[in-house]
Amino acid sequence: MVRIFKYLFFISISLIVLIGLFLPHEHVNFWWEKIPAFDAIFGFAGCVLIVFVSKALGHHWLQRNEDYYDD
């Protein structure tokens, strides 16, 4: 079941990037909006960054050792 969701996830990301490549923005306000599929790539990179930063924050600051109360 997890494998099916993983394949669907990668297929949907690929479709979104392909759609972004072939459907350009008509009215661009900034230079980065001219880059094909920038929105999809930027959103995916932002989500990955949030996951890694939150995991690092949790491991180094929020979590305690198992013998925290034995000290």
Buried (B, 14 or more C-beta within 10 A) or exposed (E): EEEEEEEEEEEEBEEBBEEBEEEEEEEEEEEEEEBBBBBBBEEBEEEEEEEEEEEEEEEEEEEEEEEEEEE
